[in-house]
């Protein structure tokens, strides 16, 4: 009996000491505890004898995880700071390749505790390479002070300076150059120089730093491209001019891009091939057309340039000249096919219609561009609509940017259930006329037999489109011809909203008035069980709340409103603009932002094409102006002050922040970003994320 008690006591002691688990079990437990940041569990496992240097299948030890407190604990218990994993990376490499918020403190700790700073991975990457890309100047200084080699090259000949340039790390590049980095090194996938990398990012200050530090202006990468050629291809006109001023060679393509007629002429007279293509399949005429260089374009064409040449994206020069009427005239005068489509089949006329550029639309129509019923309806060309219908055009023909068969295939892939078989979708000419806000065309189409309940590409009827965009007159015309004022979507994923739900949600007061007067049921609930009043209340539209029977004087209605906030964190600009798009941040005042909504509204209602890098629907932005919260920040570029405005439609509650702009992931809808010239108070660009 005494022996049995002794055995049980011994077993209990062994279990308490962790001997009830195999070394593999305790190592795995330690790895999990470290990965989850459970420092108490880590301490317990170490006290129980867990091996702090046990490796996983990739050769990593617990020290490869980046929690600074746990790393310090592991080091104190004998963790090897210089162990290498399967790829030759050390814990210091791993820390520097992680998230900046976590990496910095861990890396500093490892360096100060004596981690080797010169250890190379199997690809010859040193910790300094990783630190240069990470962007923390203090760590870079610390590594160099500990003996890290500034000119170290990876297996692909990348140096820390090249890594810094690839990420736009200006301060780090400046420090590395001051400490002996070679500004003319070349390496990486395309055998690029730091100057190439700076151009890729459009980083003007980094370009200037490299040039001032002795960088060669004409190195060629693996494809034979100089930095100036890359600036042209990336449409970095300012950088291209800077490089040319520094002595960059000007080939025919670059001369045409810059509008340098004399150099273009010299190249032609020297026998240059005017139809020579670069690695993007662009000819010199493509670049002249894109930049609006009409004189250079004329010179190229008269010397044999092909006006129908197609680049790798299926664009002819005419497609690229869409912003430049004079170049378009030159191209058309020399036989450019104005009805040619690009890779997606979109013609120059369709591009101009989408952009809302009436001058270009008028030019193309005057030159005989083919126009179909959808286009004519979209631009409000009533006579052409009548002519096309008289010649047999289908008044209810549906168009969609997405092939229905592809939509079904994608639905089947990404959903567990089969694709829903709702009503046929696709914009009819009536949808396009509604979207353009052309009440006269809507009137004619409705009277001529257009399907008033057809579902457009987004699943909405024409009346729902009118309610969405706040076109009260158009809505009234549709209702007068029998459109269903209570129609909802046939797709539950669209929340089955009626026109009244939609108009109330966006605060289109006049449209709400018309819908109610014409019999819209304010008590109808959508798929979420919400009425139009619920939407108006959530948006705090007191006038719409009153129309729908709510109490517009309820104090709760004023408690939560859309916000306007000025960001005071300079890093916020870095998060939404690339390094090449600004020289620094500044903080606007209330006076600086006063009245900018009116400036934007005026800009969007003008006939000019919107300057944008993305697809923008002016009608949709105008329709949402009452729903946007505003976030403002300031930046400078080339001595000019600009204001960036984030227009946000968010789900409630909306929480303004002076620290960061709302991102696409935070919002229910995409973000609209507007850049204003702070001095002239004009719109520079409108983009949607």
C-alpha positions in Angstrom: 0.0 0.0 0.0 2.8 2.4 0.9 4.5 1.6 -2.4 1.3 2.4 -4.3 1.0 5.8 -2.6 4.6 6.5 -3.5 4.0 5.6 -7.2 0.9 7.9 -7.4 2.8 10.7 -5.7 5.7 10.3 -8.2 3.3 10.3 -11.1 1.6 13.5 -9.9 5.0 15.2 -9.7 5.9 14.1 -13.2 2.6 15.4 -14.6 3.0 18.7 -12.8 6.4 19.1 -14.3 5.0 18.6 -17.8 6.3 15.0 -18.2 2.8 13.9 -19.1 3.4 15.4 -22.6 5.9 14.5 -25.2 8.6 17.1 -26.1 6.7 17.5 -29.4 3.5 18.3 -27.6 5.1 20.9 -25.3 6.9 22.5 -28.3 3.6 22.8 -30.2 1.8 24.2 -27.2 4.6 26.8 -26.8 4.3 27.7 -30.5 0.6 28.2 -30.1 0.9 30.2 -27.0 3.5 32.5 -28.6 1.4 32.9 -31.8 -1.6 34.0 -29.7 0.5 36.3 -27.5 -0.5 34.5 -24.4 2.5 35.5 -22.2 1.2 33.8 -19.1 0.9 30.5 -20.9 4.4 31.0 -22.4 5.9 31.5 -18.9 4.1 28.4 -17.6 5.3 26.2 -20.5 8.9 27.4 -20.2 8.8 26.8 -16.4 7.6 23.3 -17.3 10.6 22.7 -19.5 9.4 23.5 -23.0 12.2 23.9 -25.5 12.5 27.5 -26.5 14.6 26.5 -29.5 12.3 23.8 -30.9 11.8 24.1 -34.6 8.6 23.7 -36.7 8.4 22.1 -40.1 9.8 25.3 -41.7 12.7 25.5 -39.3 11.3 28.4 -37.3 11.5 28.6 -33.6 9.1 30.5 -31.3 11.4 33.5 -31.5 10.2 34.1 -35.1 6.9 35.4 -33.8 7.0 39.1 -33.4 5.6 40.0 -30.0 8.3 42.1 -28.3 7.4 41.1 -24.7 7.4 37.4 -25.6 10.6 37.7 -27.6 12.3 39.3 -24.6 11.0 36.4 -22.4 12.3 33.8 -24.8 15.7 35.4 -25.1 16.0 35.5 -21.3 15.4 31.7 -21.3 18.1 31.0 -23.9 16.4 31.4 -27.2 18.9 31.4 -30.1 18.6 34.9 -31.7 20.6 33.8 -34.8 18.9 30.6 -35.7 18.0 30.4 -39.4 14.8 28.8 -40.9 14.4 26.8 -44.1 15.0 29.9 -46.2 17.9 31.2 -44.2 16.0 34.0 -42.4 16.7 34.8 -38.8 14.2 36.1 -36.2 15.6 39.6 -37.0 14.8 39.1 -40.7 11.3 37.9 -39.7 10.6 40.9 -37.4 11.6 43.3 -40.2 9.4 41.6 -42.7 6.3 41.9 -40.5 3.8 44.6 -39.9 5.5 47.9 -39.0 3.4 48.4 -35.9 4.8 45.1 -34.5 8.1 44.8 -36.3 9.8 48.0 -35.0 10.0 47.2 -31.3 10.8 43.6 -31.8 13.6 44.4 -34.2 15.1 47.0 -31.9 15.1 44.6 -29.1 16.8 41.9 -31.1 19.5 44.3 -32.4 20.2 45.7 -28.9 20.4 42.2 -27.4 23.1 41.3 -30.0 21.4 39.6 -32.9 23.7 39.4 -35.9 23.0 42.2 -38.4 25.0 40.7 -41.3 23.4 37.3 -41.5 22.3 36.5 -45.1 19.3 34.4 -46.1 19.7 31.8 -48.9 18.9 34.6 -51.3 21.5 36.8 -49.7 19.0 39.2 -48.2 20.3 41.0 -45.0 18.3 42.5 -42.3 19.2 45.9 -43.7 17.4 45.0 -47.0 14.2 44.3 -45.1 14.6 47.4 -42.9 15.0 49.6 -45.9 11.8 48.4 -47.3 10.0 48.5 -44.0 10.6 52.2 -43.7 11.7 52.8 -40.1 14.7 55.2 -40.2 15.7 54.5 -36.6 16.1 50.8 -37.3 18.1 51.5 -40.4 20.4 53.8 -38.4 20.7 51.2 -35.7 21.7 48.4 -38.2 24.3 50.6 -39.9 25.7 51.6 -36.5 26.1 47.9 -35.7 28.0 47.3 -38.9 25.4 46.4 -41.5 26.8 46.6 -45.0 25.1 49.4 -46.9 26.1 48.0 -50.3 25.1 44.4 -49.6 23.5 42.7 -52.7 21.0 40.0 -52.8 21.2 37.1 -55.2 19.4 39.3 -57.8 21.7 42.2 -57.1 19.2 44.3 -55.1 20.8 46.6 -52.6 19.1 48.2 -49.5 19.0 51.5 -51.5 17.1 49.8 -54.3 14.7 48.3 -51.8 14.1 51.7 -50.2 13.5 53.3 -53.7 11.1 50.5 -54.6 9.0 51.5 -51.5 9.4 55.2 -51.9 11.4 55.6 -48.6 12.9 59.0 -49.1 14.5 59.6 -45.7 16.0 56.1 -45.7 17.3 56.6 -49.2 18.9 59.9 -48.2 20.5 58.2 -45.1 21.9 55.2 -47.1 23.3 57.5 -49.8 25.0 59.6 -47.1 26.5 56.4 -45.8 28.0 55.3 -49.1 25.2 53.5 -51.0 25.8 53.2 -54.7 23.1 55.3 -56.5 23.8 53.5 -59.8 23.4 49.9 -58.7 20.9 47.8 -60.7 19.2 44.6 -59.9 15.9 42.9 -59.2 13.5 41.2 -61.6 13.8 43.9 -64.3 17.4 44.9 -63.5 16.2 48.3 -62.5 18.2 51.2 -60.9 16.9 53.2 -57.9 16.0 55.9 -60.4 13.8 53.5 -62.3 12.1 52.5 -59.0 11.5 56.2 -58.1 10.0 56.8 -61.5 7.7 53.7 -61.1 6.2 55.3 -58.0 6.1 58.8 -59.5 8.1 60.0 -56.5 9.4 63.4 -57.6 11.4 64.1 -54.5 13.2 60.8 -54.7 14.0 61.3 -58.3 15.5 64.7 -57.5 17.5 63.2 -54.6 19.0 60.5 -56.8 19.8 62.9 -59.6 21.4 65.4 -57.1 23.4 62.5 -55.7 24.9 61.6 -59.0 22.6 59.0 -60.4 23.1 58.2 -64.1 20.1 59.5 -66.0 20.1 57.0 -68.9 20.6 53.5 -67.4 18.5 50.8 -69.2 16.6 48.0 -67.5 16.1 44.5 -68.8 13.7 45.6 -71.4 16.0 48.4 -72.6 13.9 51.2 -71.0 15.5 54.3 -69.5 13.9 56.1 -66.5 12.6 58.8 -68.9 10.9 56.1 -71.1 9.3 54.6 -68.0 8.1 58.1 -66.9 6.5 58.4 -70.3 4.9 55.0 -70.1 3.6 55.8 -66.6 2.4 59.2 -67.8 4.6 61.1 -65.4 5.0 64.2 -67.4 6.6 66.3 -64.7 9.2 63.6 -64.0 9.8 63.1 -67.7 10.6 66.8 -68.1 12.9 66.7 -65.0 14.8 63.8 -66.5 15.1 65.4 -69.9 16.4 68.6 -68.2 19.0 66.4 -66.5 20.2 65.0 -69.8 17.9 62.1 -70.5 18.0 60.8 -74.1 14.9 61.6 -76.1 13.8 58.9 -78.5 11.0 59.3 -81.0 8.3 58.1 -78.6 9.4 60.4 -75.9 9.7 63.4 -78.2 6.1 62.8 -79.4 4.9 62.5 -75.8 6.6 65.7 -74.8 5.3 67.5 -77.9 8.9 68.2 -78.9 8.3 68.7 -82.6 11.9 69.7 -83.5 13.3 66.5 -82.0 10.5 64.4 -83.5 11.4 65.9 -86.9 15.1 65.1 -86.4 14.3 61.5 -85.6 12.1 61.2 -88.7 14.7 62.8 -90.9 17.3 60.4 -89.5 15.3 57.5 -90.6 13.4 56.5 -87.5 10.5 54.1 -87.9 7.4 56.1 -87.1 5.5 52.9 -86.5 8.0 51.3 -84.1 6.3 49.8 -81.1 7.7 49.8 -77.5 7.2 46.9 -75.1 3.6 48.1 -74.5 2.8 48.0 -78.2 2.6 51.8 -78.2 3.7 53.8 -81.2 4.9 57.4 -81.0 1.4 58.4 -82.3 -0.2 56.7 -79.3 1.8 58.9 -76.9 1.2 62.1 -78.9 -2.5 61.3 -78.9 -2.7 60.6 -75.2 -1.0 63.8 -74.3 -2.9 66.0 -76.8 0.2 66.9 -78.8 -1.6 67.7 -82.0 1.4 69.2 -83.9 3.5 66.2 -83.2 0.7 63.9 -84.2 0.2 65.7 -87.5 4.0 65.4 -88.2 4.0 61.7 -87.5 0.9 61.0 -89.6 2.2 62.9 -92.6 5.3 60.8 -92.4 3.5 57.5 -92.4 2.3 56.8 -88.9 -0.6 54.4 -88.8 -3.7 56.0 -87.3 -5.3 52.6 -86.8 -2.4 51.1 -84.8 -3.6 49.0 -81.8 -1.6 48.8 -78.6 -1.6 45.9 -76.1 -5.0 47.0 -74.6 -6.7 47.2 -78.0 -6.6 51.0 -78.0 -6.0 53.0 -81.2 -4.7 56.6 -81.0 -8.3 57.9 -81.3 -9.3 56.1 -78.1 -6.4 57.6 -76.2 -7.1 61.1 -77.5 -10.5 61.1 -76.0 -9.6 64.1 -73.7 -8.1 66.2 -76.5 -10.5 67.5 -79.2 -7.8 69.0 -81.4 -5.8 65.7 -81.6 -9.1 63.9 -82.3 -9.7 66.3 -85.2 -6.2 65.6 -86.6 -6.7 61.8 -86.4 -10.2 62.0 -88.0 -8.9 64.3 -90.7 -6.4 61.6 -91.6 -8.8 58.7 -91.7 -9.0 57.3 -88.2 -11.8 54.8 -87.9 -14.2 56.6 -85.5 -16.3 53.4 -85.1 -13.5 51.1 -84.1 -13.9 49.5 -80.7 -11.2 48.8 -78.1 -10.6 45.4 -76.4 -14.0 45.6 -74.8 -15.7 46.8 -78.0 -16.2 50.3 -76.7 -15.9 53.0 -79.3 -14.7 56.6 -78.9 -18.3 57.8 -78.9 -19.2 55.5 -76.1 -16.2 56.6 -74.1 -17.2 60.2 -74.6 -20.8 59.5 -73.6 -19.7 57.8 -70.4 -17.4 60.7 -69.6 -20.2 63.2 -70.3 -18.0 65.2 -72.7 -20.5 66.9 -74.9 -17.9 68.6 -77.1 -16.3 65.3 -78.0 -19.7 63.7 -78.5 -20.7 66.5 -80.9 -17.5 66.2 -82.8 -17.9 62.5 -83.3 -21.5 62.7 -84.3 -20.7 65.5 -86.8 -18.1 63.2 -88.3 -20.6 60.4 -88.7 -20.0 58.1 -85.7 -22.4 55.2 -85.5 -24.9 55.7 -82.7 -27.3 53.1 -81.3 -30.5 53.7 -79.5 -29.0 53.3 -76.0 -26.4 55.9 -76.7 -28.9 58.3 -78.2 -31.2 57.9 -75.2 -28.3 58.4 -72.8 -27.2 61.7 -74.3 -30.8 63.0 -74.8 -30.6 63.0 -78.6 -34.4 62.8 -79.2 -34.3 63.3 -83.0 -31.8 60.4 -83.3 -34.0 58.3 -80.9 -37.0 58.8 -83.2 -35.0 58.1 -86.3 -33.5 54.9 -85.0 -36.9 53.6 -83.8 -38.4 54.5 -87.2 -35.7 52.4 -88.8 -36.5 49.3 -86.7 -34.4 49.6 -83.5 -35.7 47.5 -80.7 -37.1 49.8 -78.0 -36.7 47.2 -75.3 -33.3 45.8 -76.2 -31.3 45.0 -73.1 -27.6 45.7 -72.7 -25.3 44.6 -69.8 -21.6 45.1 -69.1 -21.6 41.5 -67.7 -22.4 38.5 -69.8 -25.4 36.7 -68.1 -23.8 33.3 -68.5 -20.6 34.5 -66.8 -22.7 36.0 -64.0 -24.4 32.6 -63.4 -21.1 30.9 -63.5 -19.6 33.2 -60.9 -22.8 32.9 -58.7 -22.4 29.1 -58.8 -18.8 29.3 -57.8 -19.2 31.8 -54.9 -22.5 30.7 -53.4 -23.6 27.4 -52.0 -27.1 27.8 -53.6 -27.8 27.9 -57.4 -28.0 31.3 -59.0 -31.5 32.9 -58.6 -33.7 33.0 -61.6 -35.2 36.5 -61.4 -36.5 38.6 -64.2 -34.2 39.2 -67.2 -31.8 42.1 -66.5 -30.0 44.6 -68.7 -30.4 48.3 -69.3 -33.0 49.2 -71.9 -32.9 52.5 -73.8 -35.4 53.8 -71.2 -33.0 53.1 -68.4 -30.3 55.1 -70.2 -32.6 58.0 -70.8 -33.6 58.0 -67.2 -29.9 57.9 -66.1 -29.2 60.9 -68.3 -32.1 62.8 -66.8 -33.7 63.4 -70.1 -37.4 63.8 -69.4 -38.4 64.5 -73.0 -36.7 61.3 -74.2 -38.3 59.4 -71.3 -41.7 60.8 -72.3 -41.3 59.7 -75.9 -40.0 56.2 -75.1 -42.7 55.6 -72.6 -45.4 56.7 -75.0 -43.9 54.6 -77.8 -44.1 51.3 -75.9 -41.0 51.0 -73.7 -41.3 48.5 -70.9 -41.8 50.6 -67.8 -41.1 47.6 -65.5 -37.9 46.3 -67.2 -35.1 45.4 -64.8 -31.8 47.2 -65.6 -28.3 45.9 -65.1 -28.6 46.6 -61.3 -32.1 45.0 -61.0 -33.9 48.3 -60.8 -36.9 49.5 -62.8 -36.7 52.9 -64.6 -38.7 54.5 -61.8 -36.3 53.1 -59.2 -33.4 54.5 -61.2 -35.2 57.9 -61.2 -35.8 57.7 -57.5 -32.1 56.7 -56.9 -30.8 59.7 -58.8 -33.4 62.2 -57.5 -34.8 63.0 -61.0 -38.3 64.1 -59.8 -39.5 65.3 -63.2 -38.5 62.0 -64.9 -40.2 60.1 -62.1 -43.4 62.0 -62.7 -43.3 61.3 -66.4 -42.8 57.5 -65.8 -45.7 57.4 -63.3 -48.0 59.3 -65.7 -47.5 56.5 -68.2 -48.3 53.8 -65.6 -45.0 52.9 -63.9 -45.6 51.0 -60.7 -44.9 53.3 -57.8 -44.6 50.4 -55.4 -42.4 48.1 -57.5 -39.6 46.4 -55.6 -36.6 44.4 -56.7 -37.1 40.8 -57.6 -33.8 40.0 -55.9 -33.8 39.8 -52.1 -30.2 40.8 -52.1 -31.3 44.2 -53.2 -33.4 44.4 -50.1 -36.6 44.6 -52.2 -36.7 48.4 -51.9 -39.5 50.4 -53.5 -38.9 53.8 -55.2 -40.0 55.5 -52.0 -37.5 53.6 -49.9 -34.7 54.6 -52.3 -35.7 58.3 -52.6 -36.1 58.6 -48.8 -32.7 56.9 -48.2 -30.9 59.6 -50.3 -33.0 62.6 -49.2 -34.6 63.3 -52.5 -37.4 65.4 -51.1 -39.0 66.5 -54.4 -39.1 62.9 -55.6 -40.6 61.7 -52.3 -43.4 64.4 -52.7 -44.2 63.1 -56.2 -44.2 59.4 -55.2 -46.5 60.1 -52.2 -48.8 62.2 -54.3 -49.0 59.4 -56.9 -50.0 56.7 -54.4 -46.7 55.3 -53.1 -47.4 53.2 -50.0 -45.3 54.6 -47.1 -46.0 51.5 -45.0 -44.4 49.0 -47.3 -41.4 47.2 -45.6 -38.4 46.0 -47.5 -36.6 42.7 -47.0 -35.0 44.1 -43.9 -38.4 45.0 -42.4 -37.7 48.7 -42.9 -40.1 51.4 -44.1 -39.1 54.6 -46.1 -39.5 56.5 -42.8 -36.9 54.3 -41.2 -34.4 55.2 -43.9 -35.1 58.9 -43.7 -34.8 58.8 -39.9 -31.4 57.0 -40.1 -30.1 59.6 -42.4 -31.6 62.4 -40.2 -33.5 64.0 -43.2 -36.0 66.0 -41.1 -38.0 67.3 -44.1 -38.4 63.7 -45.5 -39.3 62.4 -42.0 -42.1 65.0 -41.8 -43.4 64.0 -45.3 -43.5 60.4 -44.3 -45.5 61.1 -41.1 -42.6 61.2 -38.6 -41.9 63.9 -36.0 -39.4 66.2 -37.5 -39.0 68.0 -34.2 -38.0 65.0 -32.2 -34.8 65.9 -30.3 -33.4 62.4 -31.1 -33.4 63.4 -34.8 -30.7 66.0 -34.2 -28.4 63.8 -32.1 -26.8 62.1 -35.0 -25.9 64.0 -38.1 -23.5 63.7 -41.0 -20.1 65.0 -40.0 -17.4 67.2 -41.4 -13.9 66.7 -40.0 -10.5 68.1 -40.8 -7.7 65.5 -40.4 -4.8 66.6 -38.3 -2.5 63.6 -38.8 0.0 64.1 -41.6 0.4 60.3 -41.9 -3.3 60.1 -43.1 -2.2 61.7 -46.4 0.5 59.1 -46.8 -2.1 56.4 -46.5 -4.3 57.5 -49.4 -1.8 59.2 -51.7 1.3 57.6 -53.2 4.7 59.2 -52.4 4.9 60.8 -55.8 1.5 62.5 -55.5 2.5 64.9 -52.7 5.5 66.7 -51.2 4.0 66.9 -47.7 0.9 67.5 -45.6 -0.7 70.6 -44.3 -3.9 71.1 -42.2 -6.7 73.2 -43.8 -8.7 75.6 -41.8 -12.5 75.9 -41.7 -12.2 78.9 -44.0 -10.2 76.7 -46.5 -13.0 74.2 -46.9 -15.9 76.6 -46.8 -18.1 76.3 -49.9 -16.2 73.4 -51.6 -19.4 71.4 -51.9 -20.8 74.2 -54.1 -17.6 74.1 -56.1 -17.9 70.4 -56.7 -21.6 70.7 -57.6 -20.9 73.4 -60.1 -18.0 71.3 -61.6 -20.2 68.2 -61.9 -23.1 70.1 -63.6 -20.8 71.6 -66.2 -20.6 70.0 -69.7 -16.9 69.4 -69.4 -15.6 65.8 -69.0 -14.7 64.9 -65.4 -11.0 64.6 -64.8 -10.6 61.2 -63.2 -8.4 58.1 -63.0 -11.4 55.8 -62.4 -14.9 55.3 -63.7 -17.1 58.1 -62.3 -20.9 58.7 -62.8 -21.5 62.4 -62.3 -25.3 61.9 -61.8 -24.7 59.4 -59.0 -22.3 61.7 -57.1 -24.7 64.6 -57.5 -27.5 62.4 -56.3 -25.6 61.5 -53.1 -24.3 65.0 -52.1 -26.9 65.2 -49.4 -25.8 61.9 -47.9 -22.0 62.4 -47.7 -20.0 62.9 -44.6 -16.8 65.0 -45.4 -13.2 64.3 -44.4 -10.6 66.9 -45.4 -6.9 66.9 -45.5 -4.2 69.1 -47.2 -1.1 68.4 -49.2 1.4 70.2 -51.3 2.9 69.3 -54.6 5.5 71.4 -56.6 4.7 74.4 -54.4 0.9 74.3 -54.9 -1.4 73.6 -52.0 -4.3 71.1 -52.5 -7.2 69.9 -50.4 -8.2 66.2 -50.5 -11.9 65.6 -49.6 -13.2 62.1 -48.8 -16.9 61.8 -49.4 -18.3 58.9 -47.3 -21.6 57.2 -47.1 -21.4 55.0 -44.1 -23.6 52.8 -42.0 -24.6 54.2 -38.6 -23.1 55.0 -36.2 -20.7 57.2 -38.1 -17.6 58.0 -36.1 -15.5 60.9 -37.3 -11.8 60.8 -36.8 -9.1 63.4 -37.1 -6.5 60.6 -37.4 -7.3 58.8 -40.6 -9.5 58.8 -43.7 -12.3 56.3 -43.9 -11.2 53.4 -46.1 -13.3 51.4 -48.6 -13.5 48.6 -46.1 -15.1 50.9 -43.5 -17.9 52.1 -45.7 -21.1 50.6 -47.0 -20.4 52.2 -50.4 -17.3 53.2 -52.3 -15.5 56.4 -51.3 -15.6 59.4 -53.6 -12.3 61.4 -53.4 -12.1 64.9 -54.7 -8.9 66.9 -55.0 -9.3 70.7 -55.0 -6.7 73.4 -55.8 -6.7 75.3 -52.5 -5.6 78.5 -54.1 -7.9 78.7 -57.2 -10.7 76.7 -55.4 -11.2 74.5 -58.5 -11.6 70.8 -58.8 -8.5 69.0 -60.0 -9.8 65.4 -60.0 -12.6 63.2 -58.9 -12.0 59.5 -58.2 -14.1 56.6 -56.8 -12.6 53.8 -54.8 
